[in-house]
Amino acid sequence: MTGDIKDPFDLLEDEINKEMETIYSRKTIEYAKNPLNVGRMNDPDGAAAVKGLCGDSMEIYLVIKDKIILDAKFFTDGCGVTYACGSAVTELVKGKTIDTVLTLSPKSIIDFLGGLTEENIHCSLLAINTLFKAVAEYLLKK
Ligand code: FES
């Protein structure tokens, strides 16, 4: 009988998740809760830190060999959506050439995440701006 009774905290979490899904895509929620590629690198080939219009910042670190991005990490002090955008941008660039990466846009992140709210579009812009600055830093070092 006890197996039928749900923990009140699980019920509350289900409730919150349902509410979140009316605002954010499943992928955005997933990456906000369990972000990918979070971290800093000691000796990256390209790196940048950018502060967004909202005051949040993002850092991106790239390992690049023969113009191909082999690894990417990000760090942010931003909101959950910023974590989702950082996860998306680092996933989108891994294994890609610099030329391909420079064709990405905030829309690439929005599409990857399955949509963003109007209020969070600037989070995707911050991720792309930081990526481009990290690539520029690599190109200027060459
Ligand atoms: Fe500003 Fe996410 S709320 S970057």
Backbone and ligand atoms as CSV (ligand in chain L), in Angstrom:
chain,resi,resn,atom,element,x,y,z
A,1,MET,N,N,0.821,-1.206,0.000
A,1,MET,CA,C,0.000,0.000,0.000
A,1,MET,C,C,0.858,1.260,0.000
A,2,THR,N,N,1.971,1.211,0.817
A,2,THR,CA,C,2.806,2.408,0.908
A,2,THR,C,C,3.432,2.772,-0.444
A,3,GLY,N,N,3.552,1.768,-1.327
A,3,GLY,CA,C,4.132,2.021,-2.651
A,3,GLY,C,C,3.278,2.974,-3.468
A,4,ASP,N,N,1.980,3.091,-3.158
A,4,ASP,CA,C,1.089,3.970,-3.921
A,4,ASP,C,C,1.180,5.432,-3.498
A,5,ILE,N,N,1.745,5.654,-2.301
A,5,ILE,CA,C,1.802,7.023,-1.779
A,5,ILE,C,C,3.056,7.721,-2.284
A,6,LYS,N,N,2.847,8.850,-2.949
A,6,LYS,CA,C,3.991,9.597,-3.480
A,6,LYS,C,C,4.518,10.575,-2.448
A,7,ASP,N,N,5.829,10.687,-2.415
A,7,ASP,CA,C,6.483,11.645,-1.523
A,7,ASP,C,C,5.993,13.059,-1.863
A,8,PRO,N,N,5.602,13.862,-0.847
A,8,PRO,CA,C,5.102,15.221,-1.123
A,8,PRO,C,C,6.120,16.076,-1.892
A,9,PHE,N,N,7.399,15.823,-1.657
A,9,PHE,CA,C,8.423,16.604,-2.378
A,9,PHE,C,C,8.462,16.218,-3.856
A,10,ASP,N,N,8.226,14.912,-4.151
A,10,ASP,CA,C,8.162,14.479,-5.547
A,10,ASP,C,C,6.959,15.104,-6.237
A,11,LEU,N,N,5.840,15.153,-5.504
A,11,LEU,CA,C,4.619,15.764,-6.062
A,11,LEU,C,C,4.845,17.235,-6.374
A,12,LEU,N,N,5.518,17.917,-5.432
A,12,LEU,CA,C,5.807,19.337,-5.626
A,12,LEU,C,C,6.738,19.521,-6.833
A,13,GLU,N,N,7.737,18.641,-6.963
A,13,GLU,CA,C,8.664,18.745,-8.088
A,13,GLU,C,C,7.923,18.516,-9.413
A,14,ASP,N,N,7.025,17.521,-9.430
A,14,ASP,CA,C,6.219,17.263,-10.636
A,14,ASP,C,C,5.427,18.502,-11.027
A,15,GLU,N,N,4.859,19.123,-10.013
A,15,GLU,CA,C,4.051,20.329,-10.192
A,15,GLU,C,C,4.899,21.454,-10.818
A,16,ILE,N,N,6.078,21.658,-10.228
A,16,ILE,CA,C,6.986,22.711,-10.701
A,16,ILE,C,C,7.438,22.410,-12.129
A,17,ASN,N,N,7.766,21.144,-12.404
A,17,ASN,CA,C,8.198,20.760,-13.749
A,17,ASN,C,C,7.115,21.035,-14.781
A,18,LYS,N,N,5.862,20.713,-14.423
A,18,LYS,CA,C,4.737,20.949,-15.345
A,18,LYS,C,C,4.616,22.440,-15.651
A,19,GLU,N,N,4.747,23.257,-14.607
A,19,GLU,CA,C,4.661,24.710,-14.746
A,19,GLU,C,C,5.798,25.228,-15.645
A,20,MET,N,N,7.010,24.702,-15.403
A,20,MET,CA,C,8.186,25.116,-16.190
A,20,MET,C,C,8.000,24.787,-17.664
A,21,GLU,N,N,7.397,23.612,-17.934
A,21,GLU,CA,C,7.232,23.181,-19.324
A,21,GLU,C,C,6.235,24.043,-20.090
A,22,THR,N,N,5.434,24.842,-19.360
A,22,THR,CA,C,4.540,25.764,-20.068
A,22,THR,C,C,5.313,27.006,-20.512
A,23,ILE,N,N,6.510,27.212,-19.951
A,23,ILE,CA,C,7.319,28.383,-20.278
A,23,ILE,C,C,8.543,28.014,-21.121
A,24,TYR,N,N,9.245,26.964,-20.712
A,24,TYR,CA,C,10.507,26.595,-21.364
A,24,TYR,C,C,10.391,25.251,-22.076
A,25,SER,N,N,11.248,25.059,-23.091
A,25,SER,CA,C,11.283,23.768,-23.784
A,25,SER,C,C,11.883,22.726,-22.841
A,26,ARG,N,N,11.615,21.463,-23.129
A,26,ARG,CA,C,12.157,20.372,-22.299
A,26,ARG,C,C,13.678,20.388,-22.285
A,27,LYS,N,N,14.259,20.674,-23.465
A,27,LYS,CA,C,15.722,20.680,-23.561
A,27,LYS,C,C,16.317,21.817,-22.728
A,28,THR,N,N,15.667,22.970,-22.725
A,28,THR,CA,C,16.156,24.093,-21.921
A,28,THR,C,C,16.122,23.723,-20.442
A,29,ILE,N,N,15.027,23.113,-20.010
A,29,ILE,CA,C,14.907,22.704,-18.606
A,29,ILE,C,C,15.975,21.660,-18.269
A,30,GLU,N,N,16.151,20.700,-19.199
A,30,GLU,CA,C,17.125,19.617,-18.971
A,30,GLU,C,C,18.541,20.181,-18.797
A,31,TYR,N,N,18.934,21.116,-19.703
A,31,TYR,CA,C,20.295,21.668,-19.633
A,31,TYR,C,C,20.448,22.706,-18.519
A,32,ALA,N,N,19.347,23.322,-18.111
A,32,ALA,CA,C,19.423,24.245,-16.975
A,32,ALA,C,C,19.685,23.446,-15.694
A,33,LYS,N,N,19.078,22.255,-15.623
A,33,LYS,CA,C,19.248,21.412,-14.424
A,33,LYS,C,C,20.552,20.627,-14.460
A,34,ASN,N,N,20.886,20.120,-15.644
A,34,ASN,CA,C,22.099,19.289,-15.804
A,34,ASN,C,C,22.927,19.832,-16.955
A,35,PRO,N,N,23.591,20.965,-16.761
A,35,PRO,CA,C,24.338,21.567,-17.875
A,35,PRO,C,C,25.514,20.703,-18.322
A,36,LEU,N,N,25.840,20.818,-19.608
A,36,LEU,CA,C,26.963,20.078,-20.185
A,36,LEU,C,C,28.148,21.018,-20.370
A,37,ASN,N,N,29.340,20.470,-20.282
A,37,ASN,CA,C,30.586,21.193,-20.621
A,37,ASN,C,C,30.862,22.404,-19.729
A,38,VAL,N,N,30.474,22.328,-18.473
A,38,VAL,CA,C,30.752,23.439,-17.558
A,38,VAL,C,C,32.167,23.302,-17.011
A,39,GLY,N,N,32.913,24.381,-17.042
A,39,GLY,CA,C,34.260,24.358,-16.472
A,39,GLY,C,C,35.159,25.387,-17.105
A,40,ARG,N,N,36.356,25.480,-16.573
A,40,ARG,CA,C,37.360,26.382,-17.129
A,40,ARG,C,C,38.543,25.546,-17.583
A,41,MET,N,N,39.391,26.123,-18.437
A,41,MET,CA,C,40.597,25.419,-18.898
A,41,MET,C,C,41.814,26.242,-18.552
A,42,ASN,N,N,42.911,25.561,-18.238
A,42,ASN,CA,C,44.147,26.264,-17.895
A,42,ASN,C,C,44.881,26.838,-19.096
A,43,ASP,N,N,44.917,26.102,-20.194
A,43,ASP,CA,C,45.711,26.554,-21.329
A,43,ASP,C,C,44.941,26.395,-22.650
A,44,PRO,N,N,43.826,27.113,-22.768
A,44,PRO,CA,C,43.014,26.945,-23.979
A,44,PRO,C,C,43.678,27.609,-25.194
A,45,ASP,N,N,43.260,27.191,-26.396
A,45,ASP,CA,C,43.772,27.845,-27.614
A,45,ASP,C,C,43.035,29.154,-27.867
A,46,GLY,N,N,41.805,29.217,-27.406
A,46,GLY,CA,C,41.025,30.451,-27.521
A,46,GLY,C,C,40.132,30.561,-26.300
A,47,ALA,N,N,39.999,31.774,-25.756
A,47,ALA,CA,C,39.138,31.957,-24.586
A,47,ALA,C,C,38.632,33.389,-24.557
A,48,ALA,N,N,37.477,33.563,-23.937
A,48,ALA,CA,C,36.924,34.915,-23.804
A,48,ALA,C,C,35.943,34.953,-22.651
A,49,ALA,N,N,35.777,36.148,-22.105
A,49,ALA,CA,C,34.755,36.395,-21.089
A,49,ALA,C,C,33.989,37.633,-21.535
A,50,VAL,N,N,32.671,37.524,-21.519
A,50,VAL,CA,C,31.826,38.641,-21.967
A,50,VAL,C,C,30.738,38.866,-20.928
A,51,LYS,N,N,30.463,40.151,-20.662
A,51,LYS,CA,C,29.357,40.500,-19.762
A,51,LYS,C,C,28.166,40.899,-20.636
A,52,GLY,N,N,27.019,40.288,-20.379
A,52,GLY,CA,C,25.824,40.582,-21.174
A,52,GLY,C,C,25.113,41.839,-20.702
A,53,LEU,N,N,24.114,42.235,-21.469
A,53,LEU,CA,C,23.349,43.446,-21.156
A,53,LEU,C,C,22.660,43.359,-19.802
A,54,CYS,N,N,22.310,42.133,-19.380
A,54,CYS,CA,C,21.601,41.943,-18.114
A,54,CYS,C,C,22.551,41.941,-16.916
A,55,GLY,N,N,23.881,41.946,-17.197
A,55,GLY,CA,C,24.860,41.928,-16.110
A,55,GLY,C,C,25.464,40.559,-15.860
A,56,ASP,N,N,24.861,39.509,-16.449
A,56,ASP,CA,C,25.429,38.162,-16.306
A,56,ASP,C,C,26.630,38.041,-17.233
A,57,SER,N,N,27.571,37.185,-16.849
A,57,SER,CA,C,28.699,36.988,-17.741
A,57,SER,C,C,28.865,35.521,-18.119
A,58,MET,N,N,29.592,35.328,-19.227
A,58,MET,CA,C,29.901,33.981,-19.684
A,58,MET,C,C,31.358,33.926,-20.093
A,59,GLU,N,N,31.980,32.789,-19.822
A,59,GLU,CA,C,33.348,32.541,-20.277
A,59,GLU,C,C,33.285,31.313,-21.184
A,60,ILE,N,N,34.077,31.320,-22.260
A,60,ILE,CA,C,34.168,30.133,-23.129
A,60,ILE,C,C,35.635,29.818,-23.370
A,61,TYR,N,N,35.952,28.540,-23.310
A,61,TYR,CA,C,37.319,28.043,-23.507
A,61,TYR,C,C,37.291,27.014,-24.641
A,62,LEU,N,N,38.241,27.149,-25.581
A,62,LEU,CA,C,38.259,26.255,-26.747
A,62,LEU,C,C,39.610,25.576,-26.916
A,63,VAL,N,N,39.565,24.302,-27.281
A,63,VAL,CA,C,40.771,23.588,-27.717
A,63,VAL,C,C,40.623,23.423,-29.224
A,64,ILE,N,N,41.593,23.970,-29.974
A,64,ILE,CA,C,41.484,23.994,-31.436
A,64,ILE,C,C,42.739,23.386,-32.040
A,65,LYS,N,N,42.531,22.464,-32.981
A,65,LYS,CA,C,43.674,21.892,-33.698
A,65,LYS,C,C,43.321,21.852,-35.174
A,66,ASP,N,N,44.248,22.339,-36.015
A,66,ASP,CA,C,44.028,22.390,-37.471
A,66,ASP,C,C,42.660,23.003,-37.790
A,67,LYS,N,N,42.347,24.081,-37.121
A,67,LYS,CA,C,41.101,24.842,-37.324
A,67,LYS,C,C,39.827,24.063,-36.963
A,68,ILE,N,N,39.983,22.957,-36.222
A,68,ILE,CA,C,38.800,22.207,-35.761
A,68,ILE,C,C,38.705,22.317,-34.248
A,69,ILE,N,N,37.514,22.593,-33.756
A,69,ILE,CA,C,37.310,22.718,-32.306
A,69,ILE,C,C,37.149,21.313,-31.715
A,70,LEU,N,N,38.153,20.923,-30.954
A,70,LEU,CA,C,38.156,19.577,-30.377
A,70,LEU,C,C,37.412,19.531,-29.054
A,71,ASP,N,N,37.458,20.640,-28.294
A,71,ASP,CA,C,36.778,20.648,-27.002
A,71,ASP,C,C,36.335,22.078,-26.685
A,72,ALA,N,N,35.279,22.187,-25.919
A,72,ALA,CA,C,34.762,23.506,-25.532
A,72,ALA,C,C,34.147,23.408,-24.143
A,73,LYS,N,N,34.432,24.412,-23.337
A,73,LYS,CA,C,33.825,24.489,-22.000
A,73,LYS,C,C,33.314,25.907,-21.782
A,74,PHE,N,N,32.365,26.031,-20.872
A,74,PHE,CA,C,31.872,27.372,-20.540
A,74,PHE,C,C,31.688,27.495,-19.039
A,75,PHE,N,N,31.635,28.742,-18.600
A,75,PHE,CA,C,31.387,29.045,-17.199
A,75,PHE,C,C,30.501,30.283,-17.170
A,76,THR,N,N,29.546,30.324,-16.280
A,76,THR,CA,C,28.673,31.499,-16.204
A,76,THR,C,C,28.201,31.743,-14.776
A,77,ASP,N,N,27.864,32.992,-14.498
A,77,ASP,CA,C,27.239,33.320,-13.219
A,77,ASP,C,C,25.759,33.642,-13.453
A,78,GLY,N,N,25.279,33.240,-14.633
A,78,GLY,CA,C,23.919,33.599,-15.043
A,78,GLY,C,C,22.850,32.622,-14.568
A,79,CYS,N,N,21.665,32.796,-15.138
A,79,CYS,CA,C,20.485,32.011,-14.757
A,79,CYS,C,C,20.507,30.619,-15.390
A,80,GLY,N,N,19.499,29.833,-15.094
A,80,GLY,CA,C,19.397,28.492,-15.654
A,80,GLY,C,C,19.395,28.492,-17.176
A,81,VAL,N,N,18.720,29.473,-17.761
A,81,VAL,CA,C,18.670,29.539,-19.230
A,81,VAL,C,C,20.058,29.832,-19.799
A,82,THR,N,N,20.842,30.615,-19.079
A,82,THR,CA,C,22.211,30.892,-19.526
A,82,THR,C,C,23.028,29.592,-19.514
A,83,TYR,N,N,22.795,28.770,-18.501
A,83,TYR,CA,C,23.455,27.451,-18.468
A,83,TYR,C,C,23.016,26.607,-19.667
A,84,ALA,N,N,21.735,26.671,-19.999
A,84,ALA,CA,C,21.238,25.906,-21.155
A,84,ALA,C,C,21.898,26.425,-22.439
A,85,CYS,N,N,22.032,27.749,-22.562
A,85,CYS,CA,C,22.648,28.335,-23.767
A,85,CYS,C,C,24.137,27.998,-23.833
A,86,GLY,N,N,24.815,28.003,-22.685
A,86,GLY,CA,C,26.236,27.623,-22.653
A,86,GLY,C,C,26.409,26.161,-23.041
A,87,SER,N,N,25.520,25.308,-22.557
A,87,SER,CA,C,25.569,23.888,-22.927
A,87,SER,C,C,25.358,23.744,-24.431
A,88,ALA,N,N,24.357,24.467,-24.949
A,88,ALA,CA,C,24.030,24.371,-26.380
A,88,ALA,C,C,25.198,24.837,-27.244
A,89,VAL,N,N,25.772,25.997,-26.914
A,89,VAL,CA,C,26.825,26.543,-27.779
A,89,VAL,C,C,28.058,25.637,-27.766
A,90,THR,N,N,28.407,25.078,-26.619
A,90,THR,CA,C,29.588,24.218,-26.558
A,90,THR,C,C,29.322,22.885,-27.272
A,91,GLU,N,N,28.097,22.385,-27.197
A,91,GLU,CA,C,27.769,21.160,-27.936
A,91,GLU,C,C,27.777,21.425,-29.447
A,92,LEU,N,N,27.276,22.587,-29.839
A,92,LEU,CA,C,27.189,22.909,-31.270
A,92,LEU,C,C,28.552,23.058,-31.938
A,93,VAL,N,N,29.586,23.447,-31.180
A,93,VAL,CA,C,30.883,23.732,-31.815
A,93,VAL,C,C,31.841,22.534,-31.822
A,94,LYS,N,N,31.624,21.571,-30.939
A,94,LYS,CA,C,32.583,20.458,-30.834
A,94,LYS,C,C,32.658,19.674,-32.141
A,95,GLY,N,N,33.892,19.522,-32.642
A,95,GLY,CA,C,34.110,18.759,-33.870
A,95,GLY,C,C,33.900,19.568,-35.142
A,96,LYS,N,N,33.561,20.849,-34.989
A,96,LYS,CA,C,33.283,21.693,-36.163
A,96,LYS,C,C,34.509,22.548,-36.522
A,97,THR,N,N,34.594,22.944,-37.783
A,97,THR,CA,C,35.677,23.843,-38.202
A,97,THR,C,C,35.336,25.262,-37.745
A,98,ILE,N,N,36.363,26.087,-37.682
A,98,ILE,CA,C,36.145,27.482,-37.299
A,98,ILE,C,C,35.210,28.168,-38.296
A,99,ASP,N,N,35.384,27.875,-39.581
A,99,ASP,CA,C,34.522,28.490,-40.601
A,99,ASP,C,C,33.046,28.166,-40.343
A,100,THR,N,N,32.768,26.919,-39.994
A,100,THR,CA,C,31.378,26.509,-39.722
A,100,THR,C,C,30.858,27.205,-38.467
A,101,VAL,N,N,31.705,27.256,-37.446
A,101,VAL,CA,C,31.311,27.849,-36.167
A,101,VAL,C,C,30.959,29.335,-36.330
A,102,LEU,N,N,31.678,29.996,-37.235
A,102,LEU,CA,C,31.415,31.421,-37.439
A,102,LEU,C,C,30.100,31.688,-38.185
A,103,THR,N,N,29.440,30.626,-38.652
A,103,THR,CA,C,28.117,30.811,-39.283
A,103,THR,C,C,26.987,30.650,-38.252
A,104,LEU,N,N,27.343,30.274,-37.019
A,104,LEU,CA,C,26.306,30.113,-35.987
A,104,LEU,C,C,25.736,31.473,-35.582
A,105,SER,N,N,24.556,31.446,-35.013
A,105,SER,CA,C,23.894,32.692,-34.583
A,105,SER,C,C,23.069,32.373,-33.336
A,106,PRO,N,N,22.514,33.393,-32.685
A,106,PRO,CA,C,21.622,33.101,-31.554
A,106,PRO,C,C,20.501,32.134,-31.952
A,107,LYS,N,N,20.052,32.239,-33.206
A,107,LYS,CA,C,18.976,31.346,-33.679
A,107,LYS,C,C,19.417,29.873,-33.646
A,108,SER,N,N,20.709,29.625,-33.914
A,108,SER,CA,C,21.208,28.234,-33.864
A,108,SER,C,C,20.999,27.669,-32.466
A,109,ILE,N,N,21.258,28.494,-31.451
A,109,ILE,CA,C,21.085,28.049,-30.066
A,109,ILE,C,C,19.603,27.871,-29.747
A,110,ILE,N,N,18.811,28.834,-30.177
A,110,ILE,CA,C,17.364,28.776,-29.923
A,110,ILE,C,C,16.775,27.517,-30.573
A,111,ASP,N,N,17.188,27.230,-31.818
A,111,ASP,CA,C,16.701,26.028,-32.510
A,111,ASP,C,C,17.166,24.765,-31.790
A,112,PHE,N,N,18.439,24.760,-31.366
A,112,PHE,CA,C,19.007,23.594,-30.673
A,112,PHE,C,C,18.206,23.295,-29.402
A,113,LEU,N,N,17.803,24.357,-28.703
A,113,LEU,CA,C,17.082,24.176,-27.432
A,113,LEU,C,C,15.577,23.967,-27.628
A,114,GLY,N,N,15.109,24.141,-28.860
A,114,GLY,CA,C,13.680,23.966,-29.111
A,114,GLY,C,C,12.878,25.188,-28.715
A,115,GLY,N,N,13.529,26.363,-28.771
A,115,GLY,CA,C,12.825,27.626,-28.489
A,115,GLY,C,C,13.268,28.257,-27.188
A,116,LEU,N,N,13.135,29.580,-27.124
A,116,LEU,CA,C,13.410,30.354,-25.906
A,116,LEU,C,C,12.341,31.428,-25.793
A,117,THR,N,N,12.083,31.857,-24.577
A,117,THR,CA,C,11.119,32.942,-24.408
A,117,THR,C,C,11.763,34.254,-24.872
A,118,GLU,N,N,10.919,35.216,-25.193
A,118,GLU,CA,C,11.391,36.545,-25.633
A,118,GLU,C,C,12.375,37.135,-24.621
A,119,GLU,N,N,12.061,36.976,-23.328
A,119,GLU,CA,C,12.903,37.556,-22.258
A,119,GLU,C,C,14.273,36.887,-22.159
A,120,ASN,N,N,14.405,35.684,-22.720
A,120,ASN,CA,C,15.680,34.965,-22.597
A,120,ASN,C,C,16.489,34.913,-23.889
A,121,ILE,N,N,16.046,35.604,-24.907
A,121,ILE,CA,C,16.798,35.593,-26.166
A,121,ILE,C,C,18.197,36.168,-25.945
A,122,HIS,N,N,18.310,37.150,-25.038
A,122,HIS,CA,C,19.630,37.747,-24.802
A,122,HIS,C,C,20.633,36.740,-24.234
A,123,CYS,N,N,20.146,35.666,-23.618
A,123,CYS,CA,C,21.064,34.630,-23.096
A,123,CYS,C,C,21.768,33.934,-24.270
A,124,SER,N,N,21.028,33.696,-25.360
A,124,SER,CA,C,21.641,33.057,-26.543
A,124,SER,C,C,22.619,34.023,-27.214
A,125,LEU,N,N,22.297,35.304,-27.172
A,125,LEU,CA,C,23.185,36.327,-27.743
A,125,LEU,C,C,24.498,36.383,-26.956
A,126,LEU,N,N,24.391,36.299,-25.637
A,126,LEU,CA,C,25.596,36.302,-24.799
A,126,LEU,C,C,26.481,35.096,-25.135
A,127,ALA,N,N,25.873,33.929,-25.317
A,127,ALA,CA,C,26.645,32.718,-25.631
A,127,ALA,C,C,27.356,32.861,-26.979
A,128,ILE,N,N,26.662,33.380,-27.978
A,128,ILE,CA,C,27.274,33.535,-29.317
A,128,ILE,C,C,28.358,34.606,-29.293
A,129,ASN,N,N,28.101,35.722,-28.621
A,129,ASN,CA,C,29.117,36.784,-28.540
A,129,ASN,C,C,30.395,36.264,-27.877
A,130,THR,N,N,30.220,35.478,-26.815
A,130,THR,CA,C,31.387,34.942,-26.106
A,130,THR,C,C,32.138,33.951,-26.995
A,131,LEU,N,N,31.379,33.109,-27.718
A,131,LEU,CA,C,32.009,32.154,-28.637
A,131,LEU,C,C,32.842,32.899,-29.691
A,132,PHE,N,N,32.239,33.892,-30.338
A,132,PHE,CA,C,32.944,34.617,-31.406
A,132,PHE,C,C,34.195,35.309,-30.866
A,133,LYS,N,N,34.096,35.850,-29.656
A,133,LYS,CA,C,35.262,36.523,-29.068
A,133,LYS,C,C,36.374,35.503,-28.771
A,134,ALA,N,N,36.001,34.303,-28.341
A,134,ALA,CA,C,37.003,33.250,-28.067
A,134,ALA,C,C,37.678,32.815,-29.369
A,135,VAL,N,N,36.896,32.688,-30.442
A,135,VAL,CA,C,37.468,32.333,-31.753
A,135,VAL,C,C,38.383,33.454,-32.234
A,136,ALA,N,N,37.956,34.693,-32.069
A,136,ALA,CA,C,38.763,35.849,-32.492
A,136,ALA,C,C,40.086,35.868,-31.720
A,137,GLU,N,N,40.026,35.551,-30.438
A,137,GLU,CA,C,41.234,35.533,-29.626
A,137,GLU,C,C,42.213,34.487,-30.169
A,138,TYR,N,N,41.679,33.330,-30.575
A,138,TYR,CA,C,42.518,32.263,-31.164
A,138,TYR,C,C,43.133,32.752,-32.477
A,139,LEU,N,N,42.315,33.347,-33.327
A,139,LEU,CA,C,42.813,33.795,-34.644
A,139,LEU,C,C,43.857,34.893,-34.505
A,140,LEU,N,N,43.693,35.769,-33.541
A,140,LEU,CA,C,44.653,36.859,-33.351
A,140,LEU,C,C,45.997,36.349,-32.815
A,141,LYS,N,N,45.961,35.243,-32.100
A,141,LYS,CA,C,47.201,34.660,-31.544
A,141,LYS,C,C,48.042,33.996,-32.626
A,142,LYS,N,N,47.387,33.582,-33.722
A,142,LYS,CA,C,48.063,32.814,-34.779
A,142,LYS,C,C,49.049,33.674,-35.559
L,1,FES,FE1,FE,20.926,37.348,-18.709
L,1,FES,FE2,FE,20.575,34.698,-18.890
L,1,FES,S1,S,19.335,36.158,-17.815
L,1,FES,S2,S,22.185,35.910,-19.683
